[in-house]
């Protein structure tokens, strides 16, 4: 590496939720002794904006994730960035006859207002900010990342900033990660099958009667229904007694198959409009015109639904949040994992700087710390997601009614894979060949999950063991992908 003194200790690329937390975490753990810069393409007033349509998100997060951040770096959220508290999540079967309650207390956030709170918190800790910068590429010296290059959107001036460490929080399709100019174990591109297309409205509405399988002001509702949301799920998240975040996500292959089999050419907006229209409780929905929802009432976005990147560090470089494909594979919830990862990453970054080792090896502890805290379960949930995408509505109805025990629900509440232990107990009581196949599929996912969890608990302590570990992981995943691809109902 060059001996030139860098402009900053840490540059955080991207000022969204994850980027602001990792910058704040690093400032906290370093006791404000480091020079930290956050660079974002938005203006400060629009910080965190994802697309031209706004701060597009499901807006939900578990209280446990917010508490995790507060207990470690002292950052807490309240009103108005927390818009509405909820008691948990209820997932309903397609026939609405079975509802599974899980997740515990949580919050529905106002994603337009939250970045302003994050901006205040970061500035209090001395974090510097640059707005209106479109990041184009990473700077490098030899096989080390040494900073960022971008363009000032208003003046078109080229901006170059150097740092000991660059932390990429620029999103799921990060051009920085995709064009990473150094050798590393980081996967640069995501498979299209591991992306879901999602969209949502925020509506004020008139309450038409009471049917808590369609709207409940105290619970986030998820509808598992292949006809409503092929290969994904639909949601009704309350933002108040008469305000809602309502939307759905689809897997593109399943959606294509849906259109082909029905002779239609629907897009995701068509599906969401139909979903809103069939909801009997939501009457006369209107887009809010309040200041806190301005330019944030409708939009679509792409979400990863796979395990996190198998390696999240390179020389002088780290991935956090959507850039590292962290949203939960089962429900695409990205806020909780991002909070946990960003809190951890800030601490690991400071430790590496204090140890004068920003190499892949010096940053490796971030991989192991995140996997120990959260990431060990995500590969198994990815397999569970692929299994669910192979099921018909009838199988989902039957499985939710008969195969989920109280213990399984507790496991799901902890974001972990259910074990489906009732399958062995039911035995010959399962008469239908279709449901016997379903039982076999569920048992397979449970067994594969155990193998994957054990494998992640053996994640290598340093880069030298990664190649062998990755080879074995790929063998497990290849087997599972093949199993569900060959399912014929």
C-alpha positions in Angstrom: 0.0 0.0 0.0 1.0 3.6 -0.5 2.2 5.6 2.5 0.1 8.6 1.6 -2.0 9.8 4.5 -5.7 9.2 3.6 -8.3 11.8 3.9 -10.4 9.8 6.4 -10.1 6.8 8.6 -13.5 5.5 7.4 -15.6 6.3 4.4 -19.2 5.0 4.5 -20.6 4.7 1.0 -24.3 5.3 1.2 -26.3 7.2 3.8 -29.3 4.9 4.2 -30.3 3.1 7.3 -27.3 0.8 7.5 -24.8 3.4 6.4 -25.8 5.9 9.1 -25.8 3.2 11.9 -22.4 1.8 10.9 -20.9 5.4 10.9 -22.5 6.1 14.3 -21.4 2.8 15.7 -17.8 3.5 14.6 -17.9 7.0 16.0 -19.2 5.6 19.3 -16.7 2.7 19.7 -13.8 5.0 18.8 -14.9 7.6 21.3 -15.1 10.1 18.3 -11.3 9.8 17.8 -11.7 8.7 14.1 -12.4 10.9 11.1 -15.5 9.4 9.5 -17.3 10.5 6.3 -20.6 9.4 4.9 -21.2 10.0 1.2 -24.7 9.8 -0.2 -26.4 10.6 -3.6 -29.3 12.3 -2.0 -29.5 15.8 -0.5 -29.6 15.9 3.3 -33.3 16.6 3.2 -33.9 13.4 1.2 -31.3 11.3 3.1 -32.1 7.6 2.8 -34.3 7.9 -0.2 -34.1 4.6 -2.2 -35.7 5.4 -5.5 -37.3 8.3 -7.4 -40.6 7.2 -5.7 -39.3 7.6 -2.2 -38.2 5.6 0.8 -39.8 2.4 -0.4 -40.0 -0.2 2.3 -42.3 -2.5 4.3 -41.4 -0.2 7.3 -41.5 -3.0 9.9 -38.8 -3.9 12.4 -38.8 -6.0 15.6 -38.3 -4.2 18.9 -35.5 -6.7 19.7 -33.3 -5.3 16.9 -33.8 -1.7 17.9 -33.0 -2.7 21.5 -29.9 -4.4 20.3 -28.6 -1.2 18.8 -29.6 0.9 21.9 -27.9 -1.5 24.4 -24.6 -1.4 22.4 -24.2 2.1 21.0 -26.8 4.1 22.9 -28.9 5.1 19.9 -32.7 4.9 20.5 -35.6 5.7 18.3 -39.0 7.2 19.3 -41.8 9.3 17.8 -42.1 10.5 15.1 -39.6 8.1 13.4 -41.5 5.3 15.0 -44.9 5.8 13.6 -46.8 2.9 15.2 -46.1 0.1 17.6 -47.3 -3.5 16.9 -47.5 -6.6 19.1 -46.2 -9.0 16.5 -46.8 -10.6 13.1 -49.6 -13.0 12.1 -49.1 -15.1 8.9 -52.4 -16.4 7.4 -52.9 -19.4 5.2 -54.5 -18.8 1.8 -57.9 -19.9 3.1 -57.5 -17.6 6.1 -58.4 -20.5 8.5 -55.0 -20.7 10.1 -53.1 -17.8 11.5 -49.6 -18.2 13.0 -48.6 -15.4 15.4 -44.8 -14.7 15.8 -42.0 -12.2 16.1 -43.2 -10.3 19.3 -43.3 -6.6 19.8 -42.2 -4.4 16.9 -42.5 -1.0 15.3 -43.7 0.5 12.0 -41.2 3.2 11.1 -41.6 6.3 9.1 -38.7 5.9 6.7 -38.9 9.4 5.5 -38.4 10.9 9.0 -36.0 8.3 10.4 -33.0 9.4 8.3 -33.3 12.9 9.8 -33.0 11.4 13.3 -30.1 9.3 12.1 -28.4 12.4 10.7 -28.7 14.3 14.0 -27.3 11.3 15.9 -24.3 11.0 13.6 -23.5 14.7 13.6 -23.6 14.7 17.4 -20.8 12.1 17.3 -18.7 14.1 14.8 -19.5 12.2 11.6 -19.0 14.3 8.5 -21.4 14.1 5.5 -21.3 14.7 1.8 -24.5 15.1 -0.1 -25.5 14.8 -3.8 -22.6 12.5 -4.8 -23.2 9.7 -7.3 -20.6 7.1 -6.4 -19.1 5.5 -9.5 -16.2 3.3 -8.4 -13.7 2.4 -5.7 -10.1 3.6 -5.6 -7.4 1.1 -5.1 -3.7 0.8 -4.5 -2.3 -2.7 -5.4 -4.8 -5.1 -3.9 -6.2 -2.7 -1.3 -9.3 -0.5 -1.6 -8.3 3.1 -0.7 -11.4 5.1 -1.1 -14.2 6.2 -3.5 -14.7 8.1 -6.7 -17.9 9.8 -7.7 -19.5 12.8 -9.3 -21.1 15.8 -7.7 -24.6 15.7 -9.2 -25.2 19.4 -9.5 -21.8 20.5 -10.8 -20.7 17.2 -12.5 -17.3 17.7 -10.7 -15.3 14.5 -10.1 -14.9 13.7 -6.4 -12.2 11.5 -5.0 -11.8 10.7 -1.3 -9.4 8.3 0.3 -9.7 6.3 3.5 -8.1 3.5 5.5 -11.4 1.6 5.2 -14.4 1.9 2.9 -17.7 0.5 4.0 -20.2 -0.2 1.2 -23.8 0.4 2.2 -25.1 1.4 -1.3 -27.7 -1.3 -1.8 -28.6 -4.6 -3.3 -27.2 -3.9 -6.7 -24.1 -2.0 -5.5 -21.9 -0.9 -8.4 -19.0 -0.7 -6.0 -19.4 -4.4 -5.1 -20.3 -5.5 -8.6 -17.1 -3.9 -10.0 -14.9 -4.6 -7.0 -11.4 -4.1 -8.4 -9.4 -6.3 -6.0 -9.1 -10.0 -5.5 -11.3 -11.2 -2.6 -13.8 -14.0 -1.6 -16.7 -11.5 -1.9 -19.4 -12.6 -4.4 -19.9 -9.6 -6.7 -23.2 -10.4 -8.4 -26.5 -11.8 -7.1 -28.4 -14.5 -9.0 -31.7 -13.3 -10.4 -33.6 -16.1 -8.6 -32.4 -14.6 -5.3 -34.2 -11.3 -6.0 -37.8 -10.6 -5.4 -39.8 -7.7 -7.0 -41.7 -5.9 -4.3 -44.0 -2.8 -4.1 -46.3 -1.1 -1.7 -48.7 1.8 -1.1 -49.2 3.9 2.0 -52.9 4.6 2.3 -55.3 6.4 4.6 -58.6 4.6 4.5 -62.1 4.3 6.0 -62.5 1.2 8.2 -65.3 -1.0 6.8 -66.2 -3.4 9.5 -63.8 -5.7 11.4 -62.0 -8.7 9.9 -58.6 -9.1 11.6 -57.4 -11.5 9.0 -57.3 -8.5 6.6 -56.4 -5.6 8.9 -55.5 -5.4 12.6 -54.1 -2.2 14.1 -52.1 -4.2 16.6 -50.5 -6.7 14.2 -48.6 -6.9 11.0 -50.5 -9.3 8.7 -48.8 -11.5 6.1 -50.9 -13.5 3.5 -49.2 -16.5 2.1 -51.1 -17.0 -1.2 -49.6 -18.1 -4.6 -52.5 -16.5 -6.4 -52.1 -13.1 -4.7 -48.3 -13.1 -4.7 -46.7 -15.9 -6.8 -43.5 -17.2 -5.1 -43.7 -14.5 -2.4 -46.2 -13.1 0.1 -48.5 -10.1 0.6 -48.7 -7.8 3.6 -50.9 -5.4 5.5 -48.9 -3.5 8.0 -50.8 -1.0 10.2 -49.4 2.6 10.5 -52.4 3.6 12.7 -56.0 2.8 13.2 -56.9 3.9 9.6 -53.5 4.0 7.9 -51.6 1.2 6.3 -48.5 0.0 4.4 -49.9 -2.5 2.0 -48.0 -4.4 -0.7 -46.5 -7.7 -1.9 -43.4 -9.3 -3.3 -43.1 -11.9 -6.0 -40.4 -14.2 -7.3 -40.0 -13.4 -11.0 -40.0 -17.0 -12.3 -43.1 -17.8 -10.3 -44.8 -14.6 -11.6 -43.9 -15.4 -15.2 -45.4 -18.8 -14.8 -48.5 -17.3 -13.2 -49.0 -14.9 -16.2 -48.4 -17.7 -18.7 -50.8 -20.2 -17.0 -53.5 -17.5 -16.7 -53.0 -15.9 -20.2 -52.3 -12.5 -18.6 -49.6 -9.9 -18.7 -49.9 -8.4 -15.3 -47.2 -6.3 -13.6 -46.6 -6.0 -9.9 -48.7 -2.8 -9.7 -51.6 -4.7 -11.1 -51.3 -7.4 -8.5 -51.1 -4.9 -5.6 -54.1 -2.9 -6.9 -56.1 -6.2 -7.0 -54.9 -7.0 -3.5 -56.0 -3.7 -2.1 -59.4 -4.0 -3.9 -60.2 -7.4 -2.4 -59.5 -6.2 1.2 -63.0 -5.9 2.8 -61.8 -3.7 5.7 -59.9 -1.1 3.6 -62.5 1.2 2.1 -61.9 4.4 0.0 -58.1 4.3 0.2 -56.4 7.6 -0.4 -52.7 8.5 -0.7 -51.8 10.7 2.3 -50.8 14.3 1.6 -49.2 15.0 4.9 -45.6 16.3 5.1 -44.3 13.2 6.8 -45.4 11.1 3.8 -44.6 13.5 1.0 -43.2 11.8 -2.1 -43.3 8.4 -0.3 -46.8 6.9 -1.0 -46.1 4.4 -3.8 -43.1 2.6 -5.2 -41.4 -0.7 -6.2 -38.0 -2.1 -5.4 -35.8 -5.2 -5.6 -35.0 -7.2 -2.5 -32.6 -10.0 -2.0 -34.0 -13.2 -0.4 -30.8 -15.3 0.1 -28.2 -15.8 2.8 -25.8 -12.9 3.3 -22.8 -12.7 1.1 -20.6 -15.7 2.0 -17.7 -13.3 2.6 -18.3 -9.6 3.5 -14.7 -8.2 3.7 -11.7 -7.6 1.4 -8.6 -5.5 1.9 -9.8 -2.1 3.0 -13.4 -2.9 2.3 -16.6 -4.1 4.1 -20.2 -4.8 3.1 -23.1 -4.0 5.3 -26.9 -4.1 4.9 -28.5 -4.6 1.5 -25.1 -4.4 -0.2 -24.3 -7.7 1.6 -27.7 -9.2 0.8 -28.8 -9.2 4.4 -32.7 -9.1 4.2 -34.2 -12.3 5.7 -34.7 -15.0 3.1 -38.1 -15.9 4.4 -39.8 -12.5 4.5 -37.3 -10.1 2.9 -37.2 -8.0 6.1 -34.0 -6.1 5.9 -34.2 -3.5 8.7 -33.4 -5.9 11.6 -30.4 -7.6 10.0 -29.0 -4.3 8.9 -29.2 -2.8 12.4 -27.4 -5.8 13.9 -24.8 -5.9 11.2 -24.1 -2.2 11.2 -23.7 -2.1 14.9 -21.3 -5.0 14.8 -19.4 -3.6 11.8 -18.7 -0.3 13.4 -17.1 -2.0 16.3 -15.1 -4.4 14.1 -13.9 -1.5 11.9 -12.6 0.4 14.9 -10.8 -2.6 16.2 -9.1 -3.2 12.9 -8.0 0.4 12.6 -6.7 0.4 16.2 -4.8 -2.8 15.3 -3.3 -1.2 12.2 -4.6 -4.1 10.1 -7.2 -3.2 7.4 -6.4 -6.4 5.4 -8.9 -9.1 4.7 -7.5 -11.0 7.6 -7.7 -8.0 9.9 -11.4 -7.4 9.0 -12.3 -11.1 9.1 -13.8 -10.9 12.6 -16.8 -9.1 11.1 -17.7 -12.2 9.1 -17.5 -14.4 12.2 -19.2 -12.0 14.6 -22.2 -11.4 12.3 -22.6 -15.1 11.6 -22.4 -15.9 15.3 -25.0 -13.3 16.1 -27.4 -13.7 13.2 -26.1 -15.1 9.9 -25.8 -18.7 11.0 -29.5 -19.3 10.3 -29.9 -17.6 6.9 -28.9 -20.4 4.6 -31.4 -22.7 6.1 -34.1 -20.1 5.8 -33.1 -19.7 2.1 -33.9 -23.4 1.6 -37.2 -23.0 3.5 -38.1 -20.1 1.2 -37.4 -22.2 -1.9 -39.5 -25.0 -0.5 -42.4 -22.6 0.2 -42.2 -21.3 -3.4 -42.8 -24.8 -4.7 -46.1 -25.3 -2.8 -49.6 -24.9 -3.9 -52.2 -23.0 -1.8 -53.8 -26.3 -0.8 -50.5 -27.5 0.5 -49.8 -24.3 2.4 -53.3 -24.5 4.0 -52.7 -28.1 5.0 -49.1 -27.6 6.2 -49.9 -24.5 8.4 -52.9 -26.3 10.0 -51.2 -29.7 10.6 -47.5 -29.5 10.6 -46.6 -26.4 12.8 -46.3 -27.1 16.5 -46.0 -24.5 19.2 -42.3 -25.2 19.3 -42.0 -24.5 15.5 -43.8 -21.2 16.0 -41.4 -20.3 18.7 -38.5 -21.1 16.4 -40.0 -18.9 13.6 -40.5 -16.1 16.2 -36.7 -16.2 16.8 -36.1 -16.0 13.0 -35.1 -19.6 12.9 -36.1 -22.7 10.9 -39.0 -24.8 12.2 -38.3 -28.5 12.8 -41.8 -29.9 11.8 -41.5 -32.5 14.6 -45.3 -33.3 14.3 -44.7 -35.0 11.0 -43.2 -38.1 12.6 -46.0 -38.2 15.1 -48.7 -38.0 12.5 -47.2 -40.9 10.5 -49.8 -43.0 8.8 -52.6 -40.5 9.7 -51.5 -38.5 6.6 -53.7 -40.2 4.0 -53.3 -38.0 0.9 -50.3 -38.7 -1.4 -50.0 -35.0 -2.0 -49.7 -34.3 1.8 -47.3 -37.2 2.2 -45.1 -35.5 -0.3 -45.4 -32.2 1.5 -44.5 -33.9 4.8 -41.4 -35.4 3.1 -40.4 -31.9 1.7 -40.8 -30.3 5.1 -38.7 -33.0 6.8 -36.0 -32.6 4.1 -35.8 -28.8 4.7 -35.5 -29.4 8.5 -32.7 -31.9 8.1 -30.9 -29.7 5.6 -31.3 -26.7 7.9 -29.5 -28.6 10.7 -26.6 -29.4 8.4 -26.4 -25.8 7.3 -26.6 -24.3 10.8 -23.8 -26.7 11.9 -21.8 -25.7 8.9 -22.1 -22.0 9.7 -21.1 -22.7 13.3 -17.8 -24.0 11.7 -17.3 -20.8 9.7 -13.5 -20.3 9.3 -11.8 -18.1 11.8 -9.5 -16.7 9.1 -9.4 -16.5 5.3 -7.2 -19.6 4.9 -10.1 -21.9 5.7 -12.6 -20.2 3.5 -12.2 -22.1 0.2 -12.8 -25.5 1.8 -15.7 -24.2 3.8 -17.3 -22.5 0.8 -16.9 -25.7 -1.3 -18.9 -27.7 1.3 -21.5 -25.0 1.5 -22.0 -25.0 -2.2 -22.4 -28.8 -2.2 -25.2 -28.5 0.4 -27.0 -25.7 -1.5 -26.6 -27.5 -4.9 -28.2 -30.6 -3.5 -31.1 -28.6 -2.0 -31.7 -26.5 -5.1 -31.8 -29.6 -7.2 -34.2 -31.3 -4.8 -36.8 -28.5 -5.0 -36.3 -27.9 -8.7 -37.3 -31.5 -9.4 -40.5 -31.4 -7.4 -43.5 -32.4 -9.5 -46.9 -32.1 -7.9 
